Amino acid sequence: MKKLIPPDLFTNQPKIDFSQLQHIENKISNQEHFEANKEKFSNQCKIVYAALLRGERLTTTKALLDYRVGDLRRRIKDLKDIWNVPIESSYVDGSFKEYYLSIIN
């Protein structure tokens, strides 16, 4: 059975250096866009990570409206691929995903 992690369980989590955001895009123009906006994307990763640590369940709509994160799926991928954050997802009403942190009991 899965259970949401209470935010206080994360107080001793190691700090993530979000300035280390790196990835290679498949097109030169995309890579240039990434490099020009790297600081903004790093900050969005921090915002998403902090919300997840508080126990929030994020959807693309919630991330956009509450946190001005325009591409939640990409920030989730960055957190999972670069920093190995164990983010899970599930479909809500079979139509859209929400992302969260959980533990297994």
PyMOL commands that set and color helices and strands:
alter all, ss='L'
color gray80, all
select helices_A, chain A and resi 7-10+18-20+28-36+38-53+60-67+72-83
alter helices_A, ss='H'
color red, helices_A
select strands_A, chain A and resi 2-4+87-92+96-104
alter strands_A, ss='S'
color yellow, strands_A
deselect
rebuild
show_as cartoon
